[in-house]
Amino acid sequence: MKVFFLFLVVMGTLALFNPEMDEFSSHMNDRTQTEASDNARFSSGGLLNGAISTVSTLARAAANDQFERSSYVICSTFTYDTNGGARGGEWTYFGVAGQFFEIERPSTTDS
C-alpha cells in the first residue's frame, strides 16, 4: 500500500509540474541568452555564432507558437518541423518536471 501511495504522489507531482508552452518558450530564450554570453567570452566566432543563430531561431519559433506541444499528463514533447513534414527535419524536445532535453534535431547530411 505504501508503494502505491508513493507512486500516486510521484505521478501527481510530475503531472503538476508538466511544462506548458510558455515555460518552453522561456527556456529557449534563456538558452539563447546563455549561448550569446558564452560566445562573448570566445573569439572563435564561426561555429559558436552558428549555434547561437540556430538557438535564436528556435527561441523565436517557440515564442510564435510554431512548436507543437504534445502532453502526456506527466510529461510533454515540443516539436518544430523545419521542412514541411519530410523525414529528418524536426527539432524535438522532451519536457518533464520543468526540465527540457533535446531528443531530436534535423539531419545535416545531404543525400
C-alpha positions in Angstrom: 0.0 0.0 0.0 2.9 2.4 0.8 4.4 1.8 -2.7 1.1 2.6 -4.4 0.7 5.8 -2.3 4.3 6.8 -3.2 3.6 6.0 -6.9 0.5 8.3 -6.8 2.4 11.1 -5.1 5.2 10.9 -7.7 2.8 10.8 -10.6 0.7 13.7 -9.2 3.9 15.8 -8.7 5.0 15.1 -12.3 1.6 16.0 -13.6 1.6 19.2 -11.5 4.9 20.3 -13.0 4.3 19.1 -16.6 5.7 22.1 -18.6 3.5 24.3 -20.7 4.4 26.1 -23.9 5.2 29.4 -22.1 7.7 27.6 -19.9 9.3 26.1 -23.0 9.5 29.5 -24.7 11.1 30.9 -21.6 13.6 28.0 -21.6 14.6 28.7 -25.2 15.0 32.4 -24.6 17.2 31.7 -21.6 19.2 29.2 -23.7 19.8 31.9 -26.4 21.0 34.4 -23.8 23.3 31.9 -22.2 24.9 30.9 -25.5 25.2 34.5 -26.5 27.1 35.3 -23.3 29.3 32.2 -23.8 30.1 33.4 -27.3 31.1 36.8 -26.0 33.9 35.1 -24.0 35.3 33.3 -27.0 36.7 35.0 -30.1 36.5 32.0 -32.5 33.1 33.2 -33.7 32.0 31.0 -36.6 30.8 27.8 -35.0 29.5 29.5 -31.9 27.7 32.2 -33.9 26.0 29.4 -35.9 24.9 27.7 -32.7 23.5 31.0 -31.4 21.7 31.6 -34.6 20.1 28.2 -34.5 19.0 28.5 -30.9 17.8 32.0 -31.6 15.7 30.7 -34.5 14.2 28.0 -32.2 13.5 30.6 -29.5 11.6 32.7 -32.0 9.7 29.6 -33.1 8.8 28.8 -29.5 7.6 32.4 -28.9 5.5 32.4 -32.0 3.8 29.1 -31.2 5.4 27.3 -34.1 6.3 24.4 -31.8 3.7 21.7 -31.4 3.2 20.6 -27.8 2.0 17.0 -27.1 1.0 16.5 -23.5 1.2 13.1 -21.9 -0.1 14.2 -18.4 3.2 13.7 -16.6 5.5 15.0 -19.5 5.3 16.8 -22.8 7.1 16.9 -26.1 7.7 20.0 -28.2 8.3 19.6 -31.9 9.2 22.2 -34.6 9.1 21.0 -38.2 11.6 22.7 -40.4 10.8 21.1 -43.7 7.1 20.6 -44.1 6.7 17.1 -42.8 9.6 15.4 -44.6 11.5 12.9 -42.6 14.6 14.2 -40.7 13.6 17.9 -40.4 12.3 18.1 -36.9 13.6 19.6 -33.6 12.1 17.7 -30.7 12.4 18.5 -27.0 11.2 16.4 -24.1 9.9 18.3 -21.0 9.4 16.8 -17.6 9.2 18.4 -14.2 10.1 21.8 -15.6 13.2 20.5 -17.3 13.8 20.3 -21.1 16.0 17.9 -23.1 16.7 17.9 -26.8 15.9 14.4 -28.2 15.9 15.0 -31.9 17.4 17.5 -34.4 17.2 17.9 -38.1 19.7 15.8 -40.0 22.6 17.8 -41.5 23.6 15.3 -44.2 22.5 15.7 -47.8 21.6 12.5 -49.5 
